[in-house]
Each structure stands twice: as structure tokens, then as C-alpha cells.
Amino acid sequence: MADDKHCGGASEEQHSCSKHNEARRDFLKHSSLLTALALTPSAAVKAAENSWDEKLAEKFEQVRVTLNINGEKNKLSIEPRVTLLDLLREQLNLTGTKKGCDYGQCGACTVHVDGERINSCLTFAVMLEGKKITTIEGLADGTDLHPMQAAFIKHDGFQCGYCTPGQIMSAVACIREGHANSEEEVREYMSGNICRCGAYPNIVNAILEVKNGGQKV
Amino acid sequence: MNQFQYARPSKQKTAIEAIAKDPNAQFIAGGTNLIDLMKRGVMAPEKLIDINRLPLRKIEKENNGVRIGALALNSVVAEDKLILERHPLLAQALKSGASAQLRNMATVGGNMMQRTRCPYFYDTAMPCNKREPGTGCGAMEGFNRMHAIFGFSDKCIAVNPSDMNVALVALDASVLVAGPKGERRIPFIEFHRLPGDNPEVHTNLQKGELILSVDIPDGPYTKHVHYLKVRERASFAFALVSVAAALDIDGSTIKSARLAMGGVAHKPWRLTEAEKTLVGKPVSEASFQQAAEVAMRGAKAFEHNAFKLILGPNSIVQALKTAAGIA
């Protein structure tokens, strides 16, 4: 009845509306049947797999994992196919990490795992149990900006800003790795981060200033 | 992305058993290519066996050579002291590949197993004998700028995209693998295959086999080496053509040479005939030109990649000159 009310209006409209509802109910019936089928795990497979001595997630199972993100332990239930990027953005509201290409080609999703920069779009979160994950939100010390964040502001290392979190995470790692000794080296080792606004000269300047300033990154 | 079962064995035996009994299971290590392919629907494994907990990350001296564990990261191998000292060609090739982020994820075994970047393989709306046998090759008469000039078949003209593979085939590496029936060793040059009639099979790794290590014998190629990668931007792009060149030079005479190309065939393309022509020759551009000419014998281009017939030999000469220090 609520649906009919929602349809409202003249009788002709009401007529066509209830027709739609019938169609919709049919669709729902069919689709829920499909869902039920899809959710039935193959009993045989399950029995065989459970003999493994290791952790196993069934196809449609949410796996419990504890992930250390920005120094906090997060107890989570996730499907194995959830990437670290989607977990951060969709479940944990850590939207500083950006989704650009989603295929490892742009670097907007760069985060640190155990201190090393990686593309979070090409990493299944479930695989990171026991690792230390740092995102752009975890870089500043309270309200004190990380030196790289401050340098990006000072040097105008961005225009639209969409690639900036990835650039900064990558830039910090670039210095830590010892690959920021010249403009040429910075450009080579920052090639995994694309900036469509073309702020590259300013990004390079920001990185070189932090590197040459000798601040701890 | 398709849903899948996920398992994370910590024993080699468990991992091999898991993959051997399930035709739709895949190992996952760095995941940089597999996850990419799964997102695009090119691959849809029913089960992923996460092998990152297996103890296969070491890089160590072994039997007159260096053993690199299959799970050693590309970035770690590229900066490893032993590798820089004994096989700088490999370090150069690795550093020229992908981006810093991807090299921090990608493993040596995974690099070997990566699939071609042929756009027809990646686009599920297009025909591709490699992705879906029998549908035809879209590249043959399509956009084939990136494609093969050696060893292709009428079924497939895709190329192997790896830089690391080119250095490893030049350095006479071998691959140690373990399967349900035990271990075996595959010469690196036989690890990847030509497309022939079944381009869907891209390596000679058998079902149920796990790569344990890549072993490189010690050799004289510690000084005069160069990996030249020619691509459409300065960094982070696949090779149009690449050349791994290594020379053992005595005075001004070449004692021996190792030469291989990337971006030209379905497998890393070793140039043994060209290597032979260099032995005993003086270090000179003329010697290198001659080797390049031999190297290019049998090359055949398609509509959009005829430039490789010129870029190829030029790159060989340039790589050899740089390796010899006369560039």
C-alpha cells in the first residue's frame, strides 16, 4: 500500500504503477532466488578445504582481520576481494587516499606498508594482516604538518590537489629510500605518481628542499 | 571483480597441494598484475593461494652463483649488494621497470609470471587467442605498435613485457621449481615460450608447480654491462624495444658477450648468434653494427611496428657501446 501511495496521482497512473509493482515483485522474487543460489557454498568444496592447516576464506565469506592503520588496530570483517584502497575509503572513511586509475598506473592511492610505498589499489587488504599501514592521515604529528606537507604548501606542489596525498606519501618514501639526491633522481623515482595539472617542477622543489633541509622524514 | 576463495598457507607443500588439485586456483604474491587483470575481468580465479608467508625471500650465494628467492621484491633485488656486485645488469633492468611503488610489491617469481600488455588481451570485448583461444588475434591487423617482430605465430603476436626477464635470459639464469612430484630446474631461456598454436599457455611451468628461486651463475659480466630501455616516456612505461648487453673485454678485444632483447617477442629474446659474432672482435662501433645486423635476421614487422626494425639494431649498437664505455 505504501508503494501505491508513493505512486500517487490519477487513476490511470495508479493503474500503471501497480503493474510496475507486480513486475518489480517478480523481479525481486527471481533475484532473491539467484542470490540464495549464489550464497550456497559448495558443501563438498568446503569439507575438502577445511583440512588445510591454514586460514581459508570461502568465496562469499567476510574474513575477520586486524589491521594496524596509522597506529590504530582496526578489527574488521572484509571480503578477500576488497582492496586496501576501497577498505580505507569506503569502510574506514579515510578518504585522504585517492582513487585515480585503480590500476596502479597513477599513484594517487600510494600508502606505506611497513614503511614502504605501495599502490593500495593493487593490494587485497586481507593480505596485510600483521603489517603497519600508514596513510596520509597518519603522516602529520597531531596538528603539526609533516615537513613534506609543509613543503608542498610552500612550493605550491599542486593545483587541483587530487594527486597530492599520493605524491606526498611517495615523496616521503623517496627520501627515506635515499632516492632524492638530484632533480633527475627525484623525477625518476617519483614517476609512479602522475599529476595531470603538471605541478611537477614544484613537487620536485618541495622534495629537494625537504631532502636538503635534512629534516627527519 | 569475481569473488574467490582465499587461502594463506605457510608451508610450501600445502601451497602446491592447494594449487595442484584446483584448475581455477592461482598463486598470488605481489598481485600487481593479477589484481589488475581480475579487475578487468581478464582473469577470474576461483581461489587465490597467498604465498607471501612462504620462506622464499632470501638472496644468497650458492654453488658458484647467486640464488634469488621467488618472493624477493623487485626493489630489494635491484639494490642488493650481492646483485649489484655480481649482476649489475639485472639491477639495471629491474630499476627500469614499473614504478617505485610497484617494484616494492612485485616479486621475482611474479615478474616472470606477468602477462603480456597487448591491449587486445586486456580488452574483453576484443578477440584474443591468448585470453580466449579460438577467437582470433585482434592485434594482427589492428593496432600492433607494441607487438612482436620475432617468433610470433598466426595465432598471437604479443610480447613479453618484463625487463627483468631480458637480463635473466642474458645471464644464463635458471629457475628452480617445485611441484607435486618434486623439484626440477628449468633453464631461464626455456621458461617462457613462443605462442605457436596455443598462445594461452605463456610459460612452461606445469600445473601445480611453484617457483622457488632464480639462480644466476657467476660470470665475467660485472663491469661492462648496460640495460637500454626505449619507451614512449622517460620513465614508467613498457619498452618498445629494450636491450640487455654484457661484455667481457680483455684490453680492446671482446672475450665473450651476452645479448638479449625485450619488447620484440613472446619471450625474452636471447641473441646467441649475434653474441658469437662479437667473440674475438675489437671493441668498436663496427663490431657492434655487425652483431646488430646478425641479431635482426628473420625479423618481420606488422603495419604499425616497422620502426622496430630500425630501432632494434640501433638500440643494440647503443647498448653495446654504452656497456663497452665508448658511447
Interface residues (C-beta under 8 A of the other chain):
Chain A: V45 E49 W52 D53 E54 K55 L56 A57 E58 K59 F60 V63 E79 P80 R81 T83 D102 Y103 G104 G107 T110 E116 R117 I118 N119 L122 T123 F124 V126 M127 S170 A173 C174 E177 H179 R187 E188 Y189 M190 S191 G192 N193
Chain B: M1 N2 Q3 F4 Q5 Y6 A7 R8 P9 S10 K11 T14 A18 I28 G31 T32 I35 D36 M38 K39 R40 E46 L48 D50 N52 S75 A98 S99 A100 Q101 L102 N104 M105 A234 S235 F236
